[in-house]
Amino acid sequence: MLKIIAIVVGILIVVSAAFAGDFAYESYFQSPAKDAATVPFVVEKDQNAGMVAYNLHDKGLIDSAFLFRQYVKFSSTEASIEPGTFELRKGMNFAGIVRILSQASVAEVRVTIPEGFTIKQIGERVIAALPNISKNDWDASVASDSPVGTVSAFVSQNKPAGVDLEGYLFPDTYRFYATATAEDVVAKMLGEMSDKLSESLVKDANGMSLPGAMTPHEILTLASIVEREVRDPKDMKDVADIFLKRLKMGMPLQADSTIAYYLGKTSAEMTTDDLKKDEPFNTYTRAGLPPGPISNPGMNAIDAVTHPTSNPYLYFLTTSDGTVVYAATFDEHIANKNRYLR
């Protein structure tokens, strides 16, 4: 019996020594190979050390999730691990991994927002890129009572009550810390739109007159429509002039894009009945601008509204290949429809 006990004790000592050796090696002394590839690793909000250990092992970044959990426990470093996107290499020791996971500020995420995206589309792209932002977070940050809007002079001085931040977020390529919140993103995009609109309003080197008594909200609203109606910067300036003339005359804008936005349809999906539904975004049944923007316009569309190209036209249409065809009279417009749209 004593011999058996001695053997068991001996085995335990050997196993313990081996465990201690592996633990020490993987915790402090192990290092990645010189050609080890960099692997992106995401720590999401509210993940505990066990979940992080599992994901590290699943990504092949560590050999033992158990040993990593023990390291974090005995070194009291769990609280230092932050949510974010990090760059790790296979073969790093636990101490090195935790050191990087404790420095979320070094990781940035690049997000590109195209011109003409709605706040819903922007939100989908932002949520996909930044782990700390949920749909509820985004919706609250762009709502009519957005907490960001209450501290933004640009919003508080220009946005009417009761409308959300549609049209107020400047489309561009941004870099955000991986730990950015929805409010961080919205605040940065609002600030950029404020700067760009101000820049466009003072850009008058050729002596062109700015649109009468239009407010910044009205400029953004019309620019958002121009953004959705045509794509070429030259056409944008011509179409902006057409819309401005219609507004001055009290003639409906007759922009399919405003109805499509309200109904959540594409222009191709709209029916004749849709054009007859009288609601605030129907620019066929109502003259003037809709209550607010229908997209977030880029610099070309904003410049088109603040500096349109004077022309004799009052009508336009877009052909199947994207060509914009203009007409000065209704009869010419009908002829163009018969020629290009049938």
N, C-alpha and C positions, 0 to 999 in steps of 0.2 A: 504493500500500500504506500509506504513512504517513498519507494522508488517511483511509483506512478505519479504521486504528488510532485516529486522533484522534477519529473519530466514535463508535467503540465506547467509548473512554474517557469521552467526553463523556456518552454515554448512561448508563454505569455511575455517573458522578458524580451525574447527575440522579436516577437510581433510588435511589442510596444516600442522597442528601439527602432524597428523598421518604420513604424508609423511616425514616430518622432522625427526620424530622418527625412521621410517624404514630406512631412508637414513643414519642417524648417526649410527644405530645399525649394518647395513650391511657393512658400511664403516670401522668402527673401533672396534666394541665390539663383533661382532659375532665370534665364534670359532668352529672348527670342533669337532665332537664327538671323544672320545678316540679311538674308533674302526673304524673310518672312513678310507676307503680304499684309497690308493694312485692311482691317475689317471694320465697317461702320457698326456701332452698337448703340442701341437706344434703351435708356432707362425711362420708363413712363412714370407719371405722377402716382404716388401712393404705393409703388412696388416695394416690398420688403427685401431683406438680404437673401432670403430663400429663393424668391422669384428671380432676383438678379443672378444668383448662383446657377439656377437651372438654365437661364437663358445663355449665360456665359458658356456653360458646358454644351448646350445645344448648338451653339455657334462654333464649337470646337476651339474656343479660346482658353479653356482650362481642362485638365484631365479629371478633376474631382470636384463636383459641386459640394460634397460633404466637407472636404478639407477647406474650401473657400468659406463656407458658413462658419466653420470653427475659427478660421483666421479672423473674420469680421467680429465674431463674438469675443474672442480673447483680446483683440486689439482695441475693442470698443470704438470701431470706426463705422458702424452701420449708419449712424445719424449723419455722417459726413457725405454719404452718397446722394447725389442730386439728380433730379430728372433732366434729361437732355439727350443730345446725339453726340457720340464720342468716336474717336478713332483708336482702335486697339490692335495689337498684333498677337498672333498665337505664340505661346511660350513665355509670355510676360509673367513675372511673379505676382503673387497676390498683392503685395505692398504697392507695386507699380500700378496695377490695375485700379486699386482703390484710390491711389493718388490722382489718377486721371479722372475717375468717376466723381471725384470731389471738386472738380474744376469745370463746371458746366459752362463757365464764361468763355472758355477757349473754343467751344464748338459753335459754329454758326450755320444757318440754313439759308440757302438762296431760294427766293420765291419770285417767279415772273408772272405778272398780271397783265394780260393783253388788253388793248384798248377796246372799249365797248362791253366789257364784262359787267354783269349785274352784281349787286352785293351778294346774292345767293351763289353765283359762280365763283366770285372771289373767295367767299367763305369755304366752299368745297375745296379749293386749292390750298388755302391756308391751313385748314384742318388736316389735310393729308400730309402737309409738310411739317407741322409743329405739334409735338406730342402732348403739350399741355392745354391745347385748345379744343373744346368740345363744340358741338353745334349750338347748344344752349348758350355757351359763353359768347360765341360769335353773334348770335341773334340779339342778345342783350346789348352788345357793344355797338351795333349798327341800328338799333331801334330808334324811334322818334324821341324817346327819353334817355338816350344813351348817356351813361356817366361821362364818357369822353366828350360828348357834345357840350355838356354843362361847363366844362373847363376850357373849351376851345373858343377863343374870341371869334375866329372865322365862322364857326357854326352858330354861335349864339347871336352874332350880329346879322347873319344872312339867311339862315334856314328858318322857314316858317314853322310854327308849332304844328304838331300832328303829322309831319312827314318824316320818314326815316332818312338815313344818310346816303341813300341812293344818289349817285352823281357826285358825291363829295370826296370819294377816294381816288387818288390819282393812280392810273395804271402805269406800272414801271417794273423794273427788276430791283428787288430789295434784298438786303441781308439782315436777318434777325438772329439773335441768340436763340439757341434751341429751347431755352426756358421762357421765351417770350409769351406773354398773355395776349388774349384777343384785344384788350385795351391798348397794349403796346403797339400792336400792328395797326389798329385803326388810327391811333394818335399820329403815327408816323405818316400814314397815307393822307390823313387830313392836312397835316402840315405841308406836305408836298403839293397838294392841290391848291392850298392857299397861296403858296409861293408861285406856282405856275400861272394861276389866274391873274395874280397881281402883275406878273411879268408880261402877260399877254395884253392886259389893259393899258399898259404904258408903252407898248411897242407900237409907235406911230411914226416911224422914221420917214415914211412916204407921204405924210400929211393926210392919211385916210381918216375919215370920221368914224368914231366909235358908235355903236348902236344906241341911239337916243337915251331914253330914261330906263333902260333895262337894268334890273338889279343883278347882283352876282348869281342869285338863285335862278333867275330867268335865263341868264346867259348859260349856266350849266344845264338847264333843262333843254334849251334849244340845241346846245352842242351835243347833248346825249342823243337827240333825235337825228341830227346830221350824222353822227358817228354810226348809227344803225342803218341809215338810208343809203349812204355811198361810202366808198373806201378810198378813192384817190384824193389826195389833198387839194388838187385843182378843182375837182368836182365838188368837194366839200365847200369851197369858197363860193362857187356858183349857186349851189343849192341853198346855202345859208342866206344869200341875197334874195333868192326866190321866197324863202320862208319869211324873211324880214319884211318884204314887200306885202306878203299876204297878211301878216300881223297888222301892218299899218293900215291896210284896206279893210280889215275886219273880215277877211276871207278865210275860211277854214284851211288849216295846214294840209289836211287830207294825207296824213302820214300813216301808212299801214303799220309801221313799227310801234306806234303808241298803243294801238289796239292789240297787236300781238303780245306786247309786254303785259298788258292788263289781263289778257286771257291765258297767258302762259303758253302761247302757240308760236309757231314760226309763221312767217308771212305766207308761205306756201300752203299751210294748213287752214288758213282763214277762209271763211265762206262769205257769201253775199249777206247773209243774215247777221254775221258778226259785225259787218260794217254799219248795220242799221241800229245796233244796240246803243241806246243813248246813255253813256256814262262818262265820268270826268276825263278818261283817257281816250275817248273817241274823238279824234280830231277831224272826223268827217261830219259829225252831227253838231259839234261845238266849235266855235271860233276861239282863237286865242291859244295859249299854251296849256298843256295838261298841268295838274297840281304840282308835279315835280319831275325830275329826270327819270329816264327809262334805262339808263346805263351809266357807266362811269367813263366819261369822254377823255380822250388823250389830247395832246397839245395841238395836233393838226385841226381837230374839230373845234377846240376852244378858239384857236386863232381864226378859224373860218367865220365864226360868229362875231368876234370882236373886230375882224378886218375882212369883211366879205368882198368879193369881186363884183362890182356893179355890172349888170347885164340886162338885156331887154326881155328876158324870159319870165314867164309866170308859171310854167308847167315843166315837168320832167318825168321821165320813166327810165327804168333800168332793164336792158335786154337780158336774155338768157346767158350771154357771155360776159355780162358785167358792164357793158358799155352804157353810158348815160346819154340819153337823147333829150334835147331841150325843145321847147316850143314857146312862142310869144303869145299865141292865141289858143283858145279852147278848140277851135276847128283844126288847127295844126296838131294839137295834142291828140285828138281823136284819130287823125290820119296816121300819126306815129304809132298809136296803139294798134290800129288795123294792120300796119306794115310790120311791126316788130314783135307784137305779142300774140299773133294768131298764126 
